[in-house]
Amino acid sequence: MSKSGKRFPNKLPFVLMGGHICVDAAQGGLASVLPFLVIKSGFSYAEITALVLAANSASAIIQPLFGWLGDRKARPWLMSAGVALAGIGLALVGVLQSYWLIVAAAMVSGIGNAMLHPEGARLANLAGGEDKAVSMSVFSVGGQVGFCLGPIISVAAITAFGLSGTLVYLAICIPYALVLLTLNKRFLQFGVRKAGGPVGEGVRDHWGAFSVVLGALSVRSIVFYGVTSFFPLYLVATFGASEDSASLLITVFSICGACATALSGFVVRRIETPKLMVACFALMAVALIVFVLSDNVWLCVVAVMVLALCVNMFNPPAIALGQSYLPAHLGMASGLSFGVAVAVGGIASPLLGVLGDATGLVPVIWILVLCAIIGLVCSLGVAFNENRWSGRRSGRLP
């Protein structure tokens, strides 16, 4: 439904969500394949770490390039090719024997992931009509669903068929890639936004404003990776929780996060995006402080649930807000938001791990508190300058 009470002008945001599910299921599924590669193929932990780094780097770094290509000329076929490559790459990870060929296959899967995000987010913005934040939340929740489904699919398939079970991703991704390809002409109707053109007339890019939003998204990514990587370990070390129980914490975090993402587009109808960002980062900092200072395990669990809501609630509207600051470069805005911002979190995570090994996890969590405060400062900057940055808007998304 749009703000005017009408339904989406089309159902394409849900089609785009399906593509997002496919590529992120492949990305999430790769992590679940790693233990089997260690056990069955005899790879070292260093080799496995390098494999993941190669896949994630290929995905994150190249996304702005595909965004730039999409801004110059609409290329919705990139989404179809991306879904296909994401599935083919992961399928080959389980059947190839050479380590370097497996690394290459993981990189192919990562490149496929990178091909979908900028074009998919650009089209989600344009296809959302008046309700771009809702459309972006629909697209974004597909990624979280994919990350949840990927490990389940990988473990079930490999348990049943051995490492060659990764071939199941061909059956998942190739058909959906064909679905996207059949809709290519429909996607082309949205074209591209060009400054001075019919859609972009009277507006211009605000790279400074976009950079502030990107900064908020980047520190949000650091907190996200920090919670998923270190909080279960903290519960084990501090409260003596079992590893299985601590792992359930991430399940709770993922479920709450998916719900928050799905609801974010509707929340932003009542709360302007900059104000929502401020509220989320403020609560994020409080929840992190409660987590690290609490001596009650259940209060820590509640804090994690609050973190899941805060980390995910503002994310799709903030991405849409960033896109609105770059009306002539929607693809580039999408590539930077999904690529660079996530890469920052991925790079920070092992650095925080080194700190955790040297000093314990408490200083790591305090650094996450600092990240939340930085995000709060960025959000306040957006809130105070929104009228000036947006020109004709009063702070609400177009």
FENNORRA-V955344 format. One record per residue. N is the residue number from 0. SS is DSSP state (helix for helix, strand for strand, loop for the rest). BURIAL is 1 if it has 16 or more other C-alpha atoms within 10 Angstrom, else 0. Layout:
n->N ss->SS burial->BURIAL
n->N ss->SS burial->BURIAL
This chain:
n->0 ss->loop burial->0
n->1 ss->loop burial->1
n->2 ss->loop burial->0
n->3 ss->loop burial->0
n->4 ss->loop burial->0
n->5 ss->loop burial->0
n->6 ss->loop burial->0
n->7 ss->loop burial->1
n->8 ss->loop burial->0
n->9 ss->loop burial->0
n->10 ss->loop burial->0
n->11 ss->helix burial->1
n->12 ss->helix burial->1
n->13 ss->helix burial->0
n->14 ss->helix burial->1
n->15 ss->helix burial->1
n->16 ss->helix burial->1
n->17 ss->helix burial->1
n->18 ss->helix burial->1
n->19 ss->helix burial->1
n->20 ss->helix burial->1
n->21 ss->helix burial->1
n->22 ss->helix burial->1
n->23 ss->helix burial->1
n->24 ss->helix burial->1
n->25 ss->helix burial->1
n->26 ss->helix burial->1
n->27 ss->helix burial->1
n->28 ss->helix burial->1
n->29 ss->helix burial->1
n->30 ss->helix burial->1
n->31 ss->helix burial->1
n->32 ss->helix burial->1
n->33 ss->helix burial->1
n->34 ss->helix burial->0
n->35 ss->helix burial->1
n->36 ss->helix burial->1
n->37 ss->helix burial->0
n->38 ss->helix burial->0
n->39 ss->helix burial->0
n->40 ss->helix burial->0
n->41 ss->loop burial->0
n->42 ss->loop burial->0
n->43 ss->loop burial->0
n->44 ss->helix burial->0
n->45 ss->helix burial->0
n->46 ss->helix burial->0
n->47 ss->helix burial->1
n->48 ss->helix burial->0
n->49 ss->helix burial->0
n->50 ss->helix burial->1
n->51 ss->helix burial->1
n->52 ss->helix burial->1
n->53 ss->helix burial->1
n->54 ss->helix burial->1
n->55 ss->helix burial->1
n->56 ss->helix burial->1
n->57 ss->helix burial->1
n->58 ss->helix burial->1
n->59 ss->helix burial->1
n->60 ss->helix burial->1
n->61 ss->helix burial->1
n->62 ss->helix burial->1
n->63 ss->helix burial->1
n->64 ss->helix burial->1
n->65 ss->helix burial->1
n->66 ss->helix burial->1
n->67 ss->helix burial->1
n->68 ss->helix burial->1
n->69 ss->helix burial->1
n->70 ss->helix burial->1
n->71 ss->helix burial->0
n->72 ss->loop burial->0
n->73 ss->loop burial->1
n->74 ss->loop burial->1
n->75 ss->loop burial->1
n->76 ss->helix burial->1
n->77 ss->helix burial->1
n->78 ss->helix burial->1
n->79 ss->helix burial->1
n->80 ss->helix burial->1
n->81 ss->helix burial->1
n->82 ss->helix burial->1
n->83 ss->helix burial->1
n->84 ss->helix burial->1
n->85 ss->helix burial->1
n->86 ss->helix burial->1
n->87 ss->helix burial->1
n->88 ss->helix burial->1
n->89 ss->helix burial->1
n->90 ss->helix burial->1
n->91 ss->helix burial->1
n->92 ss->helix burial->1
n->93 ss->loop burial->1
n->94 ss->loop burial->0
n->95 ss->loop burial->0
n->96 ss->loop burial->0
n->97 ss->loop burial->0
n->98 ss->helix burial->1
n->99 ss->helix burial->0
n->100 ss->helix burial->0
n->101 ss->helix burial->1
n->102 ss->helix burial->1
n->103 ss->helix burial->1
n->104 ss->helix burial->1
n->105 ss->helix burial->1
n->106 ss->helix burial->1
n->107 ss->helix burial->1
n->108 ss->helix burial->1
n->109 ss->helix burial->1
n->110 ss->helix burial->1
n->111 ss->helix burial->1
n->112 ss->helix burial->1
n->113 ss->helix burial->1
n->114 ss->helix burial->1
n->115 ss->helix burial->1
n->116 ss->helix burial->1
n->117 ss->helix burial->1
n->118 ss->helix burial->1
n->119 ss->helix burial->1
n->120 ss->helix burial->1
n->121 ss->helix burial->1
n->122 ss->helix burial->1
n->123 ss->helix burial->1
n->124 ss->helix burial->1
n->125 ss->helix burial->1
n->126 ss->helix burial->1
n->127 ss->loop burial->1
n->128 ss->loop burial->1
n->129 ss->loop burial->1
n->130 ss->loop burial->1
n->131 ss->helix burial->1
n->132 ss->helix burial->1
n->133 ss->helix burial->1
n->134 ss->helix burial->1
n->135 ss->helix burial->1
n->136 ss->helix burial->1
n->137 ss->helix burial->1
n->138 ss->helix burial->1
n->139 ss->helix burial->1
n->140 ss->helix burial->1
n->141 ss->helix burial->1
n->142 ss->helix burial->1
n->143 ss->helix burial->1
n->144 ss->helix burial->1
n->145 ss->helix burial->1
n->146 ss->helix burial->1
n->147 ss->helix burial->1
n->148 ss->helix burial->1
n->149 ss->helix burial->1
n->150 ss->helix burial->1
n->151 ss->helix burial->0
n->152 ss->helix burial->1
n->153 ss->helix burial->1
n->154 ss->helix burial->1
n->155 ss->helix burial->0
n->156 ss->helix burial->1
n->157 ss->helix burial->1
n->158 ss->helix burial->0
n->159 ss->helix burial->0
n->160 ss->helix burial->0
n->161 ss->loop burial->0
n->162 ss->helix burial->1
n->163 ss->helix burial->1
n->164 ss->helix burial->1
n->165 ss->helix burial->1
n->166 ss->helix burial->1
n->167 ss->helix burial->1
n->168 ss->helix burial->1
n->169 ss->helix burial->1
n->170 ss->helix burial->0
n->171 ss->helix burial->1
n->172 ss->helix burial->1
n->173 ss->helix burial->1
n->174 ss->helix burial->0
n->175 ss->helix burial->1
n->176 ss->helix burial->1
n->177 ss->helix burial->1
n->178 ss->helix burial->0
n->179 ss->helix burial->1
n->180 ss->helix burial->1
n->181 ss->helix burial->0
n->182 ss->loop burial->0
n->183 ss->helix burial->1
n->184 ss->helix burial->0
n->185 ss->helix burial->0
n->186 ss->helix burial->1
n->187 ss->helix burial->0
n->188 ss->loop burial->0
n->189 ss->loop burial->0
n->190 ss->loop burial->1
n->191 ss->loop burial->1
n->192 ss->loop burial->1
n->193 ss->loop burial->1
n->194 ss->strand burial->1
n->195 ss->loop burial->0
n->196 ss->loop burial->0
n->197 ss->loop burial->0
n->198 ss->loop burial->0
n->199 ss->strand burial->1
n->200 ss->loop burial->0
n->201 ss->loop burial->0
n->202 ss->loop burial->1
n->203 ss->loop burial->1
n->204 ss->loop burial->1
n->205 ss->loop burial->1
n->206 ss->helix burial->0
n->207 ss->helix burial->0
n->208 ss->helix burial->1
n->209 ss->helix burial->1
n->210 ss->helix burial->1
n->211 ss->helix burial->1
n->212 ss->helix burial->1
n->213 ss->helix burial->1
n->214 ss->helix burial->1
n->215 ss->helix burial->1
n->216 ss->helix burial->1
n->217 ss->helix burial->1
n->218 ss->helix burial->1
n->219 ss->helix burial->1
n->220 ss->helix burial->1
n->221 ss->helix burial->1
n->222 ss->helix burial->1
n->223 ss->helix burial->1
n->224 ss->helix burial->1
n->225 ss->helix burial->1
n->226 ss->helix burial->1
n->227 ss->helix burial->1
n->228 ss->helix burial->1
n->229 ss->helix burial->1
n->230 ss->helix burial->1
n->231 ss->helix burial->1
n->232 ss->helix burial->1
n->233 ss->helix burial->1
n->234 ss->helix burial->1
n->235 ss->helix burial->1
n->236 ss->helix burial->0
n->237 ss->helix burial->0
n->238 ss->helix burial->0
n->239 ss->loop burial->0
n->240 ss->loop burial->1
n->241 ss->loop burial->0
n->242 ss->helix burial->0
n->243 ss->helix burial->0
n->244 ss->helix burial->0
n->245 ss->helix burial->1
n->246 ss->helix burial->1
n->247 ss->helix burial->0
n->248 ss->helix burial->1
n->249 ss->helix burial->1
n->250 ss->helix burial->0
n->251 ss->helix burial->1
n->252 ss->helix burial->1
n->253 ss->helix burial->1
n->254 ss->helix burial->1
n->255 ss->helix burial->1
n->256 ss->helix burial->1
n->257 ss->helix burial->1
n->258 ss->helix burial->1
n->259 ss->helix burial->1
n->260 ss->helix burial->1
n->261 ss->helix burial->1
n->262 ss->helix burial->1
n->263 ss->helix burial->1
n->264 ss->helix burial->1
n->265 ss->helix burial->1
n->266 ss->helix burial->1
n->267 ss->loop burial->1
n->268 ss->loop burial->1
n->269 ss->loop burial->0
n->270 ss->loop burial->0
n->271 ss->loop burial->1
n->272 ss->helix burial->1
n->273 ss->helix burial->1
n->274 ss->helix burial->1
n->275 ss->helix burial->1
n->276 ss->helix burial->1
n->277 ss->helix burial->1
n->278 ss->helix burial->1
n->279 ss->helix burial->1
n->280 ss->helix burial->1
n->281 ss->helix burial->1
n->282 ss->helix burial->1
n->283 ss->helix burial->1
n->284 ss->helix burial->1
n->285 ss->helix burial->1
n->286 ss->helix burial->1
n->287 ss->helix burial->1
n->288 ss->helix burial->1
n->289 ss->helix burial->1
n->290 ss->helix burial->1
n->291 ss->helix burial->1
n->292 ss->helix burial->0
n->293 ss->loop burial->0
n->294 ss->loop burial->0
n->295 ss->loop burial->0
n->296 ss->helix burial->0
n->297 ss->helix burial->0
n->298 ss->helix burial->0
n->299 ss->helix burial->1
n->300 ss->helix burial->1
n->301 ss->helix burial->0
n->302 ss->helix burial->1
n->303 ss->helix burial->1
n->304 ss->helix burial->1
n->305 ss->helix burial->1
n->306 ss->helix burial->1
n->307 ss->helix burial->1
n->308 ss->helix burial->1
n->309 ss->helix burial->1
n->310 ss->helix burial->1
n->311 ss->helix burial->1
n->312 ss->helix burial->1
n->313 ss->loop burial->1
n->314 ss->helix burial->1
n->315 ss->helix burial->1
n->316 ss->helix burial->1
n->317 ss->helix burial->1
n->318 ss->helix burial->1
n->319 ss->helix burial->1
n->320 ss->helix burial->1
n->321 ss->helix burial->1
n->322 ss->helix burial->1
n->323 ss->helix burial->1
n->324 ss->helix burial->1
n->325 ss->loop burial->1
n->326 ss->loop burial->1
n->327 ss->loop burial->1
n->328 ss->loop burial->1
n->329 ss->helix burial->1
n->330 ss->helix burial->1
n->331 ss->helix burial->1
n->332 ss->helix burial->1
n->333 ss->helix burial->1
n->334 ss->helix burial->1
n->335 ss->helix burial->1
n->336 ss->helix burial->1
n->337 ss->helix burial->1
n->338 ss->helix burial->1
n->339 ss->helix burial->1
n->340 ss->helix burial->1
n->341 ss->helix burial->1
n->342 ss->helix burial->1
n->343 ss->helix burial->1
n->344 ss->helix burial->1
n->345 ss->helix burial->1
n->346 ss->helix burial->0
n->347 ss->helix burial->1
n->348 ss->helix burial->1
n->349 ss->helix burial->0
n->350 ss->helix burial->0
n->351 ss->helix burial->1
n->352 ss->helix burial->1
n->353 ss->helix burial->0
n->354 ss->helix burial->0
n->355 ss->helix burial->1
n->356 ss->helix burial->0
n->357 ss->helix burial->0
n->358 ss->helix burial->0
n->359 ss->loop burial->0
n->360 ss->helix burial->1
n->361 ss->helix burial->1
n->362 ss->helix burial->0
n->363 ss->helix burial->1
n->364 ss->helix burial->1
n->365 ss->helix burial->0
n->366 ss->helix burial->1
n->367 ss->helix burial->1
n->368 ss->helix burial->1
n->369 ss->helix burial->1
n->370 ss->helix burial->1
n->371 ss->helix burial->1
n->372 ss->helix burial->1
n->373 ss->helix burial->1
n->374 ss->helix burial->1
n->375 ss->helix burial->1
n->376 ss->helix burial->1
n->377 ss->helix burial->1
n->378 ss->helix burial->1
n->379 ss->helix burial->1
n->380 ss->helix burial->1
n->381 ss->helix burial->1
n->382 ss->helix burial->1
n->383 ss->helix burial->0
n->384 ss->helix burial->0
n->385 ss->helix burial->1
n->386 ss->helix burial->0
n->387 ss->helix burial->0
n->388 ss->helix burial->1
n->389 ss->helix burial->1
n->390 ss->loop burial->0
n->391 ss->loop burial->0
n->392 ss->loop burial->0
n->393 ss->loop burial->0
n->394 ss->loop burial->1
n->395 ss->loop burial->1
n->396 ss->loop burial->1
n->397 ss->loop burial->0
